[in-house]
């Protein structure tokens, strides 16, 4: 109970008062941290931190791989940072996101207690972030006509918003097929409305990658679900055409805004960013192998040549901070999560196809791999087997 309540409090405060990338640690962040501490407990971090998870009989493959990767990534780049003289504050800004990335192996007690609630909690966070953006005084009739401001907190950068925009409508459609009736229609309408709030917000700020990945994922989901029912595919196509006909200004305007933004900004200097990372890391063999440590900065052309501690992709970020060895350790950990994703596709396809763009965006095209919500979405992927018990540590989690 303590684990589930702690996670619920953390999610509620995160959605209502937090932000994806807070500028510092304030009261909201302190409450979120306390909630996560209650959710994780004591035994699990001790098991992972001591390495006992590596020999725990009940540990699953991704927990063993994740523990080994986490221990390497925690200590070796930290030692490298000390040798390089990196600023401690910058180091901390990298180590905290590292913990987020490994939440699937740390959050098992809370996920076990509320396995079915975690996806809904993440959708609620995304919907709260989108609602707070709307609440700032956005004119809904401007969508499709202008590219709106994201706001100081960049709430819509959260992958939870993209997750809510995709999953809620898909889950609403699935509710109609599971148990048709008045109750299902009302539930479906509410879910679709929630998804529309998040999707319209992304369209308003013209999040190109998020919009395109969401559309691709929805199309793949429809094709997957109708692969043996061609007539159902025709019905879906007619419904989509009908929606587009009802709101043509929004649809066509958003497409035009995406085209204009692409023509103006291109790929936002992503290729130049990658080249800069390669040059910086390639300066010495030690940097190639071990990176420049947590807290390392890069003069990033994607943000106007400023010295920053991030890149817009997990691969270049890990290469800069941890070198080839650390990048391979991260890859091994992520690949160990793939079987859980495959099982999720067969059991809960709407959830799997909603997670794909939210996680894919962070991995390949954005800085959201450093966000708390990204790690929590990874935990959703692995929640299906959350009955693994923590390794013996001499202590037990609070019940």
C-alpha positions as CSV (number, residue, x, y, z in Angstrom):
1,X,0.0,0.0,0.0
2,X,2.8,2.4,0.9
3,X,4.4,1.8,-2.5
4,X,1.2,2.5,-4.5
5,X,0.3,5.6,-2.5
6,X,3.7,7.0,-2.8
7,X,3.7,6.6,-6.6
8,X,0.2,8.1,-6.8
9,X,1.2,11.2,-4.8
10,X,4.3,11.6,-6.9
11,X,2.3,11.4,-10.1
12,X,-0.4,13.8,-8.9
13,X,2.1,16.5,-7.7
14,X,4.1,16.0,-10.9
15,X,1.1,16.5,-13.1
16,X,-0.3,19.4,-11.2
17,X,2.8,21.4,-10.1
18,X,5.8,19.8,-11.7
19,X,7.5,20.1,-15.1
20,X,9.4,17.8,-17.3
21,X,12.7,19.6,-16.8
22,X,12.5,21.7,-13.7
23,X,15.1,24.5,-13.3
24,X,15.9,23.4,-9.8
25,X,14.6,21.6,-6.7
26,X,11.6,23.3,-5.2
27,X,8.8,22.2,-2.9
28,X,7.0,20.3,-5.7
29,X,10.2,18.4,-6.7
30,X,10.8,17.6,-3.0
31,X,7.3,16.1,-2.6
32,X,7.7,14.1,-5.9
33,X,11.1,12.8,-4.7
34,X,9.6,11.7,-1.4
35,X,6.7,10.0,-3.2
36,X,9.1,8.1,-5.4
37,X,11.2,7.1,-2.4
38,X,8.1,5.6,-0.8
39,X,7.2,3.9,-4.1
40,X,10.7,2.4,-4.5
41,X,11.2,1.4,-0.9
42,X,14.5,0.4,0.6
43,X,15.2,-3.2,-0.3
44,X,15.0,-2.7,-4.0
45,X,17.6,0.1,-4.2
46,X,19.9,-1.8,-1.8
47,X,19.6,-4.9,-4.0
48,X,20.4,-3.0,-7.2
49,X,23.1,-0.8,-5.6
50,X,24.9,-3.7,-3.9
51,X,24.7,-5.9,-7.0
52,X,22.7,-8.6,-5.2
53,X,20.1,-8.4,-8.0
54,X,22.6,-10.0,-10.3
55,X,22.4,-13.3,-8.3
56,X,18.8,-13.1,-7.2
57,X,16.9,-16.3,-8.2
58,X,13.7,-14.4,-9.0
59,X,15.4,-11.6,-11.0
60,X,14.2,-11.4,-14.6
61,X,16.7,-11.0,-17.5
62,X,16.1,-7.2,-17.9
63,X,16.6,-6.7,-14.2
64,X,20.0,-8.5,-14.3
65,X,21.1,-6.7,-17.4
66,X,19.8,-3.4,-16.1
67,X,21.5,-3.8,-12.7
68,X,24.9,-4.4,-14.4
69,X,24.4,-1.5,-16.8
70,X,23.3,0.8,-14.0
71,X,26.2,0.0,-11.7
72,X,28.7,0.7,-14.6
73,X,27.0,3.9,-15.7
74,X,26.7,5.2,-12.2
75,X,30.3,4.7,-11.1
76,X,32.6,4.8,-14.1
77,X,31.3,8.0,-15.7
78,X,31.2,9.6,-12.2
79,X,34.9,8.8,-11.7
80,X,35.6,10.1,-15.2
81,X,33.8,13.3,-14.3
82,X,36.0,13.7,-11.2
83,X,39.1,13.3,-13.3
84,X,37.8,15.8,-15.9
85,X,36.9,18.3,-13.2
86,X,33.3,18.6,-14.3
87,X,31.0,20.9,-12.3
88,X,29.3,18.9,-9.4
89,X,25.9,20.6,-10.2
90,X,26.2,19.5,-13.9
91,X,27.1,16.0,-12.7
92,X,24.0,15.9,-10.5
93,X,21.8,17.0,-13.4
94,X,23.0,13.9,-15.3
95,X,22.9,11.4,-12.5
96,X,19.3,12.1,-11.6
97,X,18.1,11.4,-15.1
98,X,20.2,8.2,-15.1
99,X,18.1,7.0,-12.1
100,X,15.0,7.9,-14.0
101,X,16.1,5.8,-17.0
102,X,16.5,2.7,-14.8
103,X,13.1,3.1,-13.0
104,X,11.9,-0.2,-14.6
105,X,14.3,-2.1,-12.3
106,X,13.8,0.2,-9.3
107,X,10.1,0.7,-9.3
108,X,9.0,-3.0,-9.1
109,X,7.3,-2.8,-5.6
110,X,5.0,0.1,-6.6
111,X,4.3,-1.3,-10.1
112,X,3.5,-4.7,-8.5
113,X,1.0,-3.0,-6.2
114,X,-0.7,-0.9,-8.9
115,X,0.1,-2.7,-12.2
116,X,-3.0,-1.7,-14.0
117,X,-3.1,1.8,-12.7
118,X,0.3,3.0,-13.9
119,X,-0.7,3.5,-17.6
120,X,-3.7,5.5,-16.4
121,X,-1.5,7.5,-14.1
122,X,0.9,8.4,-16.9
123,X,-2.0,9.4,-19.2
124,X,-3.3,11.6,-16.4
125,X,0.1,13.3,-16.1
126,X,0.1,14.0,-19.8
127,X,-3.5,15.3,-19.7
128,X,-2.6,17.5,-16.7
129,X,0.4,19.0,-18.5
130,X,-1.7,19.7,-21.6
131,X,-4.5,21.2,-19.5
132,X,-2.0,23.5,-17.7
133,X,-0.7,24.7,-21.1
134,X,-4.3,25.4,-22.2
135,X,-5.0,27.1,-18.9
136,X,-2.3,29.7,-19.6
137,X,-4.7,31.6,-21.9
138,X,-4.3,29.8,-25.2
139,X,-6.9,30.7,-27.9
140,X,-8.0,27.3,-29.3
141,X,-9.1,28.9,-32.5
142,X,-5.4,29.8,-33.2
143,X,-4.5,26.2,-33.8
144,X,-3.7,25.6,-37.4
145,X,-3.3,29.3,-38.1
146,X,-0.3,30.2,-35.9
147,X,2.5,28.4,-34.2
148,X,1.8,29.0,-30.5
149,X,4.3,29.4,-27.7
150,X,5.2,26.4,-25.6
151,X,5.6,28.4,-22.3
152,X,8.5,28.7,-19.9
153,X,8.0,25.2,-18.4
154,X,7.9,23.4,-21.8
155,X,5.1,21.1,-20.4
156,X,4.3,19.7,-23.9
157,X,7.8,18.3,-24.3
158,X,6.8,15.6,-21.9
159,X,6.4,12.2,-23.6
160,X,3.4,11.7,-21.3
161,X,1.5,14.3,-23.3
162,X,2.2,12.3,-26.6
163,X,1.3,9.1,-24.8
164,X,-2.0,10.5,-23.6
165,X,-2.8,11.9,-27.1
166,X,-2.4,8.5,-28.7
167,X,-3.5,6.0,-26.0
168,X,-6.6,7.6,-24.7
169,X,-8.4,7.6,-28.1
170,X,-7.2,4.1,-28.9
171,X,-8.4,2.9,-25.5
172,X,-11.7,4.6,-26.1
173,X,-12.2,2.8,-29.4
174,X,-11.2,-0.5,-27.7
175,X,-13.8,0.1,-25.0
176,X,-16.5,0.2,-27.7
177,X,-15.5,-3.2,-29.1
178,X,-15.1,-4.9,-25.7
179,X,-18.6,-4.2,-24.3
180,X,-20.9,-2.1,-26.5
181,X,-23.5,-0.1,-24.7
182,X,-24.4,3.4,-23.4
183,X,-21.7,3.2,-20.7
184,X,-19.0,2.2,-23.2
185,X,-20.1,5.1,-25.5
186,X,-19.8,7.6,-22.6
187,X,-16.4,6.2,-21.5
188,X,-15.1,6.2,-25.1
189,X,-16.3,9.8,-25.6
190,X,-14.5,10.9,-22.4
191,X,-11.3,9.1,-23.4
192,X,-11.3,10.5,-26.9
193,X,-11.9,14.0,-25.6
194,X,-9.0,13.7,-23.2
195,X,-6.8,12.5,-26.1
196,X,-8.0,15.4,-28.2
197,X,-7.0,17.9,-25.5
198,X,-3.4,16.6,-25.6
199,X,-3.2,16.1,-29.4
200,X,-4.6,19.7,-30.0
201,X,-1.9,21.1,-27.7
202,X,0.8,19.3,-29.6
203,X,-0.6,20.6,-32.9
204,X,-0.8,24.1,-31.4
205,X,2.9,24.3,-30.8
206,X,3.7,22.3,-34.0
207,X,5.7,19.5,-32.4
208,X,6.6,18.0,-35.8
209,X,8.2,14.8,-34.6
210,X,5.5,14.1,-32.0
211,X,2.7,14.7,-34.5
212,X,4.2,12.6,-37.2
213,X,5.2,9.7,-34.9
214,X,1.7,9.8,-33.3
215,X,0.0,9.5,-36.7
216,X,2.4,6.8,-37.8
217,X,1.7,4.8,-34.6
218,X,-2.1,5.1,-34.9
219,X,-1.9,4.0,-38.6
220,X,0.2,1.0,-37.6
221,X,-2.2,0.1,-34.8
222,X,-5.2,0.3,-37.2
223,X,-3.4,-1.9,-39.7
224,X,-2.5,-4.4,-37.0
225,X,-6.0,-4.6,-35.6
226,X,-7.7,-4.8,-39.0
227,X,-5.2,-7.1,-40.7
228,X,-7.8,-9.8,-41.0
229,X,-10.8,-7.5,-41.4
230,X,-10.5,-5.4,-44.6
231,X,-14.0,-4.0,-44.2
232,X,-13.1,-2.6,-40.7
233,X,-10.2,-0.7,-42.4
234,X,-12.6,0.8,-44.8
235,X,-14.8,2.0,-42.0
236,X,-11.9,3.5,-40.1
237,X,-10.8,5.3,-43.3
238,X,-14.3,6.7,-43.7
239,X,-14.4,7.9,-40.1
240,X,-11.0,9.6,-40.4
241,X,-12.1,11.3,-43.6
242,X,-15.3,12.5,-41.8
243,X,-13.4,14.0,-38.9
244,X,-11.0,15.8,-41.3
245,X,-14.0,17.2,-43.2
246,X,-15.5,18.5,-40.0
247,X,-12.3,20.4,-38.9
248,X,-10.5,21.1,-42.2
249,X,-8.9,24.3,-41.0
250,X,-7.3,22.6,-38.1
251,X,-6.0,19.6,-40.1
252,X,-4.9,21.5,-43.2
253,X,-3.5,24.4,-41.1
254,X,-1.5,22.1,-38.9
255,X,0.0,20.3,-42.0
256,X,0.9,23.7,-43.4
257,X,2.5,24.8,-40.2
258,X,4.6,21.6,-40.1
259,X,5.7,22.2,-43.7
260,X,6.6,25.9,-42.9
261,X,8.5,24.9,-39.8
262,X,10.4,22.2,-41.7
263,X,11.3,24.6,-44.5
264,X,12.5,27.2,-42.0
265,X,14.4,25.1,-39.5
266,X,15.1,21.8,-41.3
267,X,16.3,19.2,-38.9
268,X,17.2,21.7,-36.2
269,X,20.9,21.1,-36.7
270,X,20.7,17.5,-35.5
271,X,23.4,16.3,-37.9
272,X,25.7,19.2,-36.9
273,X,25.1,18.3,-33.3
274,X,26.1,14.7,-33.9
275,X,29.2,15.8,-35.7
276,X,30.2,18.1,-32.8
277,X,29.8,15.2,-30.4
278,X,32.0,12.9,-32.5
279,X,34.7,15.5,-32.8
280,X,34.7,16.2,-29.0
281,X,34.7,12.6,-28.0
282,X,37.3,11.7,-30.7
283,X,39.9,14.0,-29.2
284,X,41.4,11.1,-27.1
285,X,41.2,7.4,-26.7
286,X,40.0,7.7,-23.1
287,X,37.0,9.9,-24.3
288,X,36.2,7.4,-27.0
289,X,36.1,4.5,-24.6
290,X,34.8,6.1,-21.4
291,X,33.3,9.5,-22.5
292,X,33.9,12.7,-20.7
293,X,31.9,11.8,-17.7
294,X,28.7,13.0,-16.2
295,X,28.4,16.8,-16.3
296,X,30.4,17.1,-19.5
297,X,29.3,20.0,-21.7
298,X,29.1,20.3,-25.4
299,X,28.9,23.4,-27.6
300,X,25.7,22.5,-29.2
301,X,24.8,24.0,-32.6
302,X,21.2,22.9,-32.1
303,X,20.8,25.5,-29.4
304,X,22.8,28.4,-30.9
305,X,26.3,27.2,-30.0
306,X,25.6,27.4,-26.3
307,X,27.5,25.1,-23.9
308,X,24.9,22.7,-22.6
309,X,24.8,19.3,-20.9
310,X,22.5,17.6,-23.3
311,X,22.0,16.4,-26.9
312,X,18.8,15.6,-28.8
313,X,19.2,11.9,-28.8
314,X,20.2,9.2,-26.3
315,X,22.9,7.7,-28.5
316,X,24.9,10.9,-28.8
317,X,24.3,11.9,-25.2
318,X,25.6,8.5,-23.9
319,X,28.5,8.6,-26.3
320,X,29.5,12.1,-25.0
321,X,29.1,11.2,-21.3
322,X,30.0,7.5,-21.1
323,X,31.9,6.7,-24.3
324,X,31.4,3.6,-26.5
325,X,31.4,1.2,-23.5
326,X,28.7,3.1,-21.7
327,X,26.7,3.5,-24.9
328,X,26.8,-0.3,-25.4
329,X,25.8,-0.9,-21.8
330,X,22.8,1.3,-22.3
331,X,21.9,-0.4,-25.5
332,X,22.1,-3.8,-23.8
333,X,19.7,-2.6,-21.1
334,X,17.2,-1.2,-23.6
335,X,17.4,-4.4,-25.7
336,X,16.6,-6.4,-22.6
337,X,13.3,-4.5,-22.4
338,X,12.3,-5.5,-25.9
339,X,10.8,-8.9,-25.1
340,X,8.4,-7.1,-22.7
341,X,7.4,-4.7,-25.5
342,X,6.7,-7.7,-27.8
343,X,4.5,-9.3,-25.2
344,X,2.7,-6.1,-24.7
345,X,1.9,-5.8,-28.4
346,X,0.1,-9.2,-28.2
347,X,-1.7,-8.5,-24.9
348,X,-2.4,-4.8,-25.0
349,X,-1.8,-3.5,-28.5
350,X,-3.3,-0.1,-28.0
351,X,-1.0,0.5,-25.0
352,X,2.1,-0.8,-26.9
353,X,1.4,1.4,-30.0
354,X,0.9,4.4,-27.7
355,X,4.2,3.8,-25.9
356,X,6.1,3.4,-29.1
357,X,6.1,7.1,-30.3
358,X,6.4,8.5,-26.7
359,X,9.5,6.4,-26.1
360,X,10.9,6.6,-29.6
361,X,10.8,10.4,-29.6
362,X,12.9,10.5,-26.5
363,X,15.4,7.9,-27.7
364,X,16.0,9.3,-31.2
365,X,14.9,12.9,-31.6
366,X,14.5,14.8,-28.3
367,X,15.9,15.4,-24.8
368,X,13.0,13.7,-23.1
369,X,15.1,10.6,-22.3
370,X,16.2,12.7,-19.3
371,X,12.7,13.2,-17.9
372,X,11.0,11.4,-15.0
373,X,8.0,10.7,-17.2
374,X,10.2,8.8,-19.7
375,X,11.5,6.4,-17.1
376,X,7.9,5.9,-15.8
377,X,6.7,5.0,-19.3
378,X,9.6,2.5,-19.6
379,X,8.2,1.0,-16.4
380,X,4.8,0.7,-18.0
381,X,6.5,-1.6,-20.7
382,X,7.8,-4.0,-18.0
383,X,4.9,-3.9,-15.6
384,X,3.4,-7.1,-16.9
385,X,6.0,-9.2,-15.1
386,X,6.2,-7.1,-12.0
387,X,5.8,-10.1,-9.7
388,X,9.5,-10.6,-9.3
389,X,10.6,-10.4,-5.7
390,X,13.5,-8.2,-4.6
391,X,16.8,-9.9,-3.7
392,X,17.7,-10.6,-0.1
393,X,19.3,-7.5,1.5
394,X,18.7,-8.1,5.2
395,X,15.9,-5.6,5.2
396,X,12.4,-5.5,3.8
397,X,10.2,-2.8,2.2
398,X,7.5,-1.2,4.2
399,X,4.1,-2.8,3.7
